[in-house]
Amino acid sequence: MNQFNRAVLEFEKFTEIASNAGRTLCLVGKQYKPQALSKVEELKQKITPLLPFEEDEMQA
């Protein structure tokens, strides 16, 4: 019986861990990651020099 109880507790612990991981993935994917991408794009625009080159001239 003791072995059964430990197995049930372990299963419940894994269920809780998986649930918390799911919440974290959802939050990161919907909130933090888009915010981080916006910041990267914003900073990228600031450091990219504005040069008057045409696309064809850059490839030559």
C-alpha positions in Angstrom: 0.0 0.0 0.0 2.9 2.4 0.8 4.4 1.8 -2.6 1.0 2.6 -4.2 0.7 5.9 -2.2 4.2 7.0 -3.3 3.4 6.2 -6.9 0.1 8.2 -6.7 2.0 11.2 -5.1 4.7 11.0 -7.8 2.0 11.0 -10.5 0.2 14.0 -9.0 3.5 15.9 -8.7 4.3 15.2 -12.4 0.8 16.4 -13.3 1.3 19.6 -11.4 4.7 20.2 -13.0 3.2 19.7 -16.5 0.4 22.0 -15.7 2.7 24.8 -14.5 4.9 24.2 -17.6 1.9 24.6 -19.8 0.9 27.9 -18.1 4.5 29.2 -18.5 4.7 28.3 -22.1 1.4 30.0 -22.8 2.4 33.2 -21.0 5.8 33.3 -22.6 4.4 32.6 -26.1 1.6 35.1 -25.9 3.1 37.9 -23.9 6.9 37.9 -23.3 8.1 36.7 -26.6 6.1 39.2 -28.7 7.3 42.0 -26.4 10.9 40.9 -26.8 10.5 40.7 -30.6 9.1 44.2 -30.7 12.1 45.5 -28.7 14.5 43.7 -31.0 12.9 45.2 -34.1 12.8 48.7 -32.5 16.5 48.5 -31.6 17.4 47.1 -35.0 15.8 50.1 -36.7 17.8 52.4 -34.5 21.2 50.8 -35.3 20.6 50.2 -39.0 22.1 53.1 -40.9 19.8 54.8 -43.4 21.8 54.7 -46.6 20.4 55.9 -50.0 21.3 52.6 -51.8 18.9 50.9 -54.1 18.5 47.2 -53.8 20.1 46.5 -57.2 23.2 48.5 -56.3 23.8 46.5 -53.1 23.9 43.2 -55.0 26.4 44.4 -57.6 
